[in-house]
Amino acid sequence: MKFEKSNKSKKIAQKLGYLFSYLIFTTILFIILKLLNKLPDSWTYIDIAIITILIVILGNILKKILK
């Protein structure tokens, strides 16, 4: 008897992995920029998250264009 993951569970796992990777990248970027004093005092984690989400969206647009 074979046990295979359904496509739905694979898609959910991919999206969760993508979200987890995004959060780790954003957190590391924020910490590095904060430690190097490269952020204005008024900037928060949310500002960095917005910048990284814009980079992700741009990357996805370019990926679709180049297909």
C-alpha positions in Angstrom: 0.0 0.0 0.0 1.4 3.4 -1.0 1.0 6.5 1.1 1.5 9.7 -0.9 0.8 13.2 0.2 -2.1 14.8 -1.7 -1.4 17.8 -3.9 -3.4 20.0 -1.4 -1.1 19.1 1.5 2.0 19.7 -0.7 0.8 23.1 -1.7 0.0 24.0 2.0 3.5 22.8 3.0 5.1 24.8 0.3 3.3 28.0 1.2 4.1 27.5 4.9 7.8 26.9 4.1 7.8 30.0 1.9 6.2 32.1 4.7 8.7 30.7 7.3 11.7 31.5 5.0 10.3 35.0 4.4 10.0 35.7 8.1 13.5 34.4 8.8 15.0 36.5 6.0 13.2 39.6 7.1 14.2 39.1 10.8 17.9 38.5 9.9 17.9 41.5 7.6 16.3 43.7 10.3 18.8 42.6 12.9 21.8 43.1 10.7 20.6 46.6 9.6 19.9 47.5 13.2 23.3 46.3 14.5 25.1 48.2 11.8 23.1 51.3 12.5 21.9 51.5 8.9 18.2 52.1 9.8 16.7 55.4 10.6 15.5 55.6 14.2 11.8 55.7 13.2 11.9 52.5 11.1 10.5 49.3 12.6 10.3 45.6 11.6 7.1 46.3 9.7 9.0 48.8 7.4 11.6 46.2 6.6 8.8 43.6 6.0 7.1 45.9 3.6 10.4 46.4 1.6 11.0 42.6 1.5 7.5 41.8 0.4 7.9 44.4 -2.4 11.1 42.6 -3.5 9.2 39.2 -3.4 6.4 40.6 -5.5 8.8 42.1 -8.0 10.6 38.8 -8.2 7.4 36.9 -8.9 6.4 39.4 -11.6 9.8 39.0 -13.3 9.5 35.3 -13.1 6.1 35.3 -14.9 7.4 37.7 -17.5 10.4 35.6 -18.3 8.5 32.4 -18.5 
